[in-house]
Amino acid sequence: MSTPNEPQNPYGSGDPQQPQDPSGAPQYPAAPPPYSQGPAEPPAYPGAGAPQYPGAASPQYPSATPYGSAPGGYAQPGPGYGAAYPKNSLAIWSLVLGIVSFVLGCGLFTGIPAIIVGNNAKKAVARGEANNGGMATAGVILGWIAIVLSVLTIILFAILFANADFRDAFNEGYNTNY
Amino acid sequence: MTTVDDGQQPQPTGPLLPDAPASDGAGRRASLTAPLVTGGVVVLATVLLAVRDPHVPHSYGGCPLYVLTGLWCPACGGLRATHDLAQGDLAGAWSMNPLWVLAVPVVLVLWGRWVSRAARGRRAGPAPVWGAWVLLVAVVGFGVLRNVPAFAPWLAP
């Protein structure tokens, strides 16, 4: 919209921001600092700050232009502009793995990943990169329950199979060498 | 040998692969150790399954769900399918656990991507959310359908 105006912009000579845009744009996607600054700046900014800038800046650079033209205080909510909580998928994975471990006969093999991913999701929540900590807790709890049930089942099987009568009854109809 | 449930062994690699690299939030440089160790363990398990036939009843224990309820869980037949695949018997593997046969190529591709990314020192981003939903729907749906008598001839082990 304003792109064709940029080359012939009468204010361009007096505007110090324009030359900075091309050089400033590539820095932000690659720079990790915005992520570490996330907790310092509450996530209320992305929603509030986003609508203000497009009017003042070229829509061609929806994520880059605001940083170049904005005062320093507004540059920090940048990571929230595209995706407010980029690590929310971790908790969803944790919950899904926890549920799947109950569908499977032996939940050890998805219960353990559910706990690992869920704990990482909680760390992401602590860093301000995710906001679904409850879902992560659910995934971790489901994973632990699945592990406990699996271990109890294995112990139960081991005890039962040590009993010759049970083993014979269990193998009834089967021809097994084991 | 162990009381590991029949069909559980292959399952973990599916969800594990996309998660393991994604779960590390720190900016540490990825190394090849994790994917190569994972691959080695899977290869060893596959060789064991190829040599020691899981078609023999209770050779690897039994599925707790099947023993307790008589229902087939989504992973039932997974060990037998892996054995058949390792022997080159695609039809036999398909008759044991079609979902696992479909999942094996996906797992291999994900593992290959994991290795190639780690070789370049890159970490995978968070696994996409739609992958989690696909996994949930596939596993739960398959577990339900293979216990429906109408579908059992095709889906049950």
Interface residues (C-beta under 8 A of the other chain):
Chain A: P32 P86 K87 N88 S89 L90 I92 W93 L95 V96 L97 I99 V100 V103 L104 G105 C106 L108 F109 T110 I112 P113 I116 V117 N120 K123 A124 R127 E129 S150 T153 I154 F157 A158 F161 F170 N171 Y174 N175 T176 N177 Y178
Chain B: T3 V4 D5 D6 G7 Q8 Q9 Q11 P12 P15 L16 D19 A22 S23 D24 G25 G27 V56 P57 H58 S59 G61 G62 C63 P64 L65 Y66 V67 C73 P74 A75 C76 P126 A127 P128 V129 G131 A132 W133 L135 L136 V139 V140 G143
